[in-house]
Amino acid sequence: MDPQLRRALTSRDPSFWTPIVVFLASLFVALFVLWTYRDRPFDSTSWKNENDTRPQMIRDLLDNHDLMGKSRESIDAMLGVPNGRDSVRNGKYIYWAGSDGVIDDMWLEIEFSADTVVSRKYYPD
């Protein structure tokens, strides 16, 4: 082994070890965040019972589950009747769908006409 490298590795000099420790800590934090906020397949039971999983499921819900034209009854079965943080306003179901990661909450709004979904919007507050 190169004598200079051996000296550096056995050194207690912070100028050598600090960048390595900072890099490894940053890598760990990035991997933790990616794992925590990874996308998940939509699951009706989780959506209704575990609000904290909604941000991970919203993309799959909007991309792979066509809500347009569904009956109010099927939306009630799939997403639940809004309550608590969710709400019903002017005949529209409004579901809390997570946070944008900064300051805005994200919402899923489903509008009905004659008990059939006529529009859905996903937007920040």
C-alpha positions as CSV (number, residue, x, y, z in Angstrom):
1,M,0.0,0.0,0.0
2,D,1.2,3.5,-0.8
3,P,2.7,5.1,2.3
4,Q,0.8,8.3,1.8
5,L,-2.5,6.5,1.6
6,R,-1.7,4.5,4.6
7,R,-0.9,7.7,6.5
8,A,-4.1,9.3,5.4
9,L,-6.2,6.3,6.4
10,T,-4.7,6.0,9.8
11,S,-4.8,9.8,10.3
12,R,-7.1,11.5,12.7
13,D,-7.0,14.6,10.5
14,P,-10.6,15.9,10.0
15,S,-9.8,17.3,6.6
16,F,-9.5,13.7,5.3
17,W,-12.4,12.1,7.1
18,T,-15.0,14.9,7.1
19,P,-15.9,14.7,3.3
20,I,-16.2,10.9,3.5
21,V,-18.5,11.0,6.5
22,V,-20.6,13.8,5.0
23,F,-20.9,11.8,1.7
24,L,-21.9,8.6,3.5
25,A,-24.5,10.4,5.7
26,S,-26.0,12.2,2.7
27,L,-26.2,8.9,0.8
28,F,-28.0,7.3,3.8
29,V,-30.5,10.1,4.1
30,A,-31.2,10.2,0.4
31,L,-31.9,6.4,0.3
32,F,-34.1,6.6,3.4
33,V,-36.2,9.4,1.8
34,L,-36.5,7.5,-1.5
35,W,-37.6,4.4,0.3
36,T,-40.1,6.2,2.5
37,Y,-41.7,8.1,-0.3
38,R,-41.6,5.4,-3.0
39,D,-44.7,5.0,-5.1
40,R,-47.0,2.1,-4.2
41,P,-49.8,0.5,-6.0
42,F,-53.2,1.8,-5.1
43,D,-55.0,-0.2,-2.4
44,S,-58.5,0.8,-1.4
45,T,-58.2,-0.4,2.2
46,S,-54.9,1.5,2.8
47,W,-56.4,4.6,1.1
48,K,-59.4,4.6,3.5
49,N,-57.6,3.7,6.7
50,E,-54.0,4.9,6.4
51,N,-53.9,8.6,5.2
52,D,-50.2,8.7,5.4
53,T,-49.9,6.2,2.5
54,R,-52.0,8.3,0.1
55,P,-49.1,10.3,-1.3
56,Q,-47.4,7.1,-2.4
57,M,-50.6,5.7,-4.0
58,I,-52.0,8.8,-5.8
59,R,-49.9,8.4,-9.0
60,D,-51.1,4.8,-9.4
61,L,-54.7,5.8,-8.6
62,L,-54.7,8.5,-11.2
63,D,-52.7,6.7,-13.9
64,N,-54.2,3.2,-13.7
65,H,-57.7,3.5,-12.2
66,D,-60.1,5.4,-14.5
67,L,-62.4,7.3,-12.2
68,M,-64.4,9.1,-14.9
69,G,-67.9,7.7,-15.4
70,K,-67.8,5.7,-12.1
71,S,-70.9,5.8,-9.9
72,R,-70.9,7.5,-6.5
73,E,-71.5,4.1,-5.0
74,S,-68.3,2.7,-6.6
75,I,-66.3,5.7,-5.5
76,D,-67.6,5.3,-2.0
77,A,-66.5,1.6,-2.0
78,M,-63.1,2.5,-3.6
79,L,-62.1,5.7,-1.7
80,G,-64.6,5.9,1.1
81,V,-67.0,8.7,1.9
82,P,-64.9,11.8,2.7
83,N,-64.7,12.6,6.5
84,G,-62.2,14.1,8.8
85,R,-59.6,15.9,6.8
86,D,-61.5,15.0,3.6
87,S,-64.7,16.8,2.9
88,V,-67.8,17.0,0.8
89,R,-68.4,20.5,-0.7
90,N,-71.0,21.5,-3.2
91,G,-71.6,17.8,-4.1
92,K,-67.9,17.2,-4.7
93,Y,-65.8,14.7,-2.8
94,I,-62.4,16.3,-1.7
95,Y,-59.8,13.9,-0.4
96,W,-56.5,14.9,1.2
97,A,-53.8,13.2,-1.0
98,G,-50.6,14.2,0.8
99,S,-48.2,17.0,0.7
100,D,-46.0,18.3,-2.1
101,G,-43.1,18.0,0.3
102,V,-42.7,21.7,1.0
103,I,-45.7,23.7,2.2
104,D,-48.7,22.7,0.1
105,D,-51.2,20.0,0.8
106,M,-52.4,18.1,-2.3
107,W,-56.1,17.3,-2.9
108,L,-58.1,15.0,-5.1
109,E,-61.4,16.5,-6.0
110,I,-64.1,14.3,-7.6
111,E,-67.2,16.0,-9.1
112,F,-70.4,14.2,-9.6
113,S,-73.4,14.8,-11.9
114,A,-76.4,12.5,-11.4
115,D,-74.2,10.3,-9.1
116,T,-71.6,9.8,-11.9
117,V,-68.1,11.1,-11.9
118,V,-67.8,13.9,-14.4
119,S,-64.4,15.3,-13.4
120,R,-61.5,14.7,-11.2
121,K,-58.8,17.2,-10.3
122,Y,-55.5,16.8,-8.4
123,Y,-54.2,20.1,-7.1
124,P,-52.3,21.9,-4.3
125,D,-54.1,24.1,-1.9
